[in-house]
Amino acid sequence: MKKNKFLYLSALAGLTGAAIYGINKTINIVANAKSTLANPNGLKYEWRFGNIFYTKQGNGKPVLLIHDLTCGSCDTEWRYIVNQYSKTNTVYTIDLLGCGRSDKPSITYTNYLYVQLITDFIKNVIAHRTDVIVSGSSASFVLMACFNDSTLFNKLLLVNPISPAHSNHIITGNQKLLKMLIELPIVGTLIYNIANTKHNYFNLFKNNYYNNPYAIRSSIVRSYYDAAHYGSMSSKYLFASICSNYTGINLSRAIKDINNSIFIIGGELEPAIKETLADYTELNPSIEISLCEGTKHLPQLEKPGEFMSLVKIYL
């Protein structure tokens, strides 16, 4: 009797696992079949940890645009900026490793990994000292890369960067367990898919990214959803690393010691933006700041005209 019960439970567990795998696979296939991310003008940089998708447009002084670090982020973040900026500059956009159309290897993603990627990309692709505009938590990668080798960078413009008061590389035991859970073959993929639905991305734009919910375009939300599921089902490894703070670092020394010009554009209605800006200027009084009126986390998408007007003041 016990043997029959064990066989029944084993069979049930197997069927449940197969069903979950089928759901995960279907989500991945459907998302890629209808992807909005196809770009015939995209270029490929063959980096040591995977191929990196990037674009190059225009002529003139180079500027590199780097998106925020989320599983849904890619160069879509700069879609309204590139065409205008490329009239006067050579504009590069990049999908960071684990994001968008770049490869998504099954590795642990760390701050140092992205510092090396940005450093190598500037050296090997741009091959010239460059201005950088970077968004959100990815600002930490640029600051650390500039701190390590300032000769690669000209001016740095940070858009709603993470507060240095909240930047650290402390990883708790619970965070390590969370990383292990998300990286599990079937259950972890299901957790990732539940967290990265189209509905959740719409709510993210509504509650965090935009001030005006009526300005949200379905095509933008769709691009973020597609970026989160583009390629294989290995996007969860970046998700696991972000959730477990493997991409964090202490920024205080870098902010203090960098001699390059640093500018910050904050969304006027971004939560705690005044405190964040105060943290930066306390560490480095030479940092110049501006607020983009009526915006939150992504002023470059919500109000691109006003955003570019501020950019032109600094770069």
Secondary structure, 3 states (H helix, E strand, C coil): CHHHHHHHHHHHHHHHHHHHHHHHHHHHHHHHHCCCCCCCCCEEEEECCEEEEEEEECCCEEEEEECCCCCCCCHHHHCCCHHHHCCCEEEEEECCCCCCCCCCCCCCCCHHHHHHHHHHHHHHHHCCCEEEEEEHHHHHHHHHHHHHCHHHEEEEEEECCCCHHHCCCCCCHHHHHHHHHHCCCCHHHHHHHHHCCHHHHHHHHHHHHCCCHHHCCHHHHHHHHHHHHCCCCCCHHHHHHHHCCCCCCCCHHHHHHCCCCEEEEEECCCCCHHHHHHHHHHHCCCCEEEEECCCCCCHHHHCHHHHHHHHHHHC
